[in-house]
Amino acid sequence: MNLKRLSPLIAIILVYMSCYYPNSVKHPTQGKEYFSDLILTLGIVYFIFLVVTIKKEKCSFDRQAPLFFGVIMALGGINIITAKLALLPVLYFPSLDNIFAKMVSDKDLLLKCVLYTIKLLLSGCIIGIATGVITGIVIGFSKKASYWCMPIVRVLGPIPAIVWIPFALIMLPNATHAASFLIVISVWFPVTVMTASGIANIQQIYFDVADTLGVTKLNKIIKVGLPAALPYIFLGLFNGLCSAFATLVISEMIGARYGLGWYINLNREMLQYSSVYAGIILIIFLFTLLIKAIFLVKDRLLIWQRGYIKF
């Protein structure tokens, strides 16, 4: 077994040992040491993994091991700087134990906020993707539509979605619809541009072959245009989701009753920064899962271009 595979376990041991150093008196104590329990759990799981893979000279995880080593050591450093030494202002930089304690104590409210955020994000993204793909197809296949619509897309598209907040609040019935509208706008533009670009870059010979076979215009769009433009569509979707994530947090702060953005803003105003960081951690975890899901779908649909198209 190489040292690279052992490095995360070494980091876990070092960080767990540092947990025995007493906390600073500036940090409020928690009834349970969540961070040390988390590190111990990681250590047990990783030790089992090492036992299972002990006979393998090479393992697919070996490439990720240095990254895990760095992440664990970074968490240990944060714990030392905040909880142990209190080198940063305690009000704004709580200990990891306090953050995890808030996640446990507010679990019911956080679960409701996560579900609200997912519902809002998916509703906005689905509408934005659908309208973006349709607009891109129309622009890509119709010269007249491209002539009239492309200038509008170029003028309105680059405008940040948050600029439309006053318009959305005035024209739409409530803050939830306004937040959904902002997400739609942030996703629509990159999906539209990349869909139209993907169709424009399709080699003409594909359409000539389709014409020779007597394929109808609708089937040319469905069976030739869309499959060939899928790599571009996924690139636009990825960029749109990144914009939607940023827009989501801001849009939830303009009057939503729940959601992770609402939760973060509420606790920021109350100077409860342990809860603020708890919400940020959940946002990172949630958005990472969504991006991973998008890439899994992309790999499944673009299996015919595996190794050729990379993101």
Secondary structure, 3 states (H helix, E strand, C coil): CCHHHHHHHHHHHHHHHHCCCCCCCCCCCCCCCHHHHHHHHHHHHHHHHHHHCCCCCCCHHHHCHHHHHHHHHHHHHHHHHHHHCCCCCCCCCCCHHHHHHHHHHCHHHHHHHHHHHHHHHHHHHHHHHHHHHHHHHHHHHCHHHHHHHHHHHHHHCCCCHHHHHHHHHHHCCCHHHHHHHHHHHHHHHHHHHHHHHHHHCCCHHHHHHHHHCCCCHHHHHHHHHHHHHHHHHHHHHHHHHHHHHHHHHHHHHHCCCCCHHHHHHHHHHCCCHHHHHHHHHHHHHHHHHHHHHHHHHHHHHCHHHCCCCCC
